[in-house]
Amino acid sequence: MTSVTSPLLADKRLAQTNTADPVETAKRNRVVLRRLLITCGVIDAILVLLMVYLFFLHMPYFNLQQVEVTGNRRLSRAEVVEASETVAGINLLTVDLAAIAARLQRHPWIHSAAVYRKFPGSLIIEIEERTPRAILSAEKLYYVDDRAQFFTRLLPGDSVDYPLFTGISPEDLKSRGPEIQELIRRGLGMLDVMERDGRGMEPSAVAEIRLSLDEGLTLRTRDDRRVVLGNDNFESKLQRYARLKGFLIRRGEWQNARIINLDFKDRAVVRWDKPRVQG
C-alpha cells in the first residue's frame, strides 16, 4: 500500500527547513571570513619572506670573500682552506657548515673542526690538529697521536724525533687494530710515568718500545739493554728498576746487565752478557 503524506505535515517540514537563525549565520560567516583572512595573511608573509630570501641570495654583498683559519700549527692556512673545499664567491646563505666541518675532519692531521659564518662575507674555520706523540713501525712508519691513534704515514722530511713503537706486523695492524691501539695507550702511559719521575729512566733513554700482543711492553734503551715491563703496574716496576740500577752500580755490575725482566710482582730477573763481578 502506498503511503500518502498529509499536505499539512509537508508544509510544517518545509517551514522548519527554511527557518534559520540570522545571528548564528552571521557568526559562522565571520568565523569563515576571519580564517580566510588569516590564511591569506600567512601566505602573503611566506611569499614576502621568500622574495626577501631570494633577493639576499643573489646579492654580491653576501658572497664569500675571506676565510679565516685558527688553531692551525702544522698545516698552513692554504692547506686548511683546500681541505674545506670552499668556493670563493659562493653566497654565505647557501653554505653548508656541517658539510665543510665533515670534509675538514677527513684530513689526517685535523682532529676536529668547527665552521661559522661572519657576515657579510667571511667564514671562520676553527680546527684542532693532531699532536704526534710517537711513531709506530709496522713495515711503514705512522705517526701516533696523544689518543693512541695511528693517523698518517710519515713522509720524507717529517720529524722522527719521537718514541718508536715496534714489533707489529701490517697484518696485525689490519686485523687487531683496537688491541694494538690499547697497547700503544699503555706505552704512552708508561712514558708519562717516566716524565713524572725519571729517577731510574727518562723517556730520552728509550730507543724503542717493542709491542707484543701476548707479552706487553719491552723497552730497548739507547745503551742496548732490554727491559721487560709487561702490561701493567709500570710505576712500581720503574721504581724497582731505579733501585736495581743503583744496587748494581754500587756493586760494579751494571754494565754487564743486558736483559732486565721486571714483569714480576716483587722481584726482577737479570741476564748478564759477561761473568758477574765478584765482591
Secondary structure, 3 states (H helix, E strand, C coil): CCCCCCHHHHHHHHHHHHCCCHHHHHHHHHHHHHHHHHHHHHHHHHHHHHHHHHHHHCCHHHECCEEEEECCCCCCHHHHHHHHCCCCCCEHHHCCHHHHHHHHHCCCCEEEEEEEEECCCEEEEEEEECCEEEEEECCCEEEEECCCCEEEECCCCCCCCCCEEECCCHHHHHHCHHHHHHHHHHHHHHHHHHHHCCCCCCHHHEEEEEEECCCEEEEEECCCCEEEEECCCHHHHHHHHHHHHHHHHHHCCHHHEEEEECCCCCCCEEEECCCCCCC
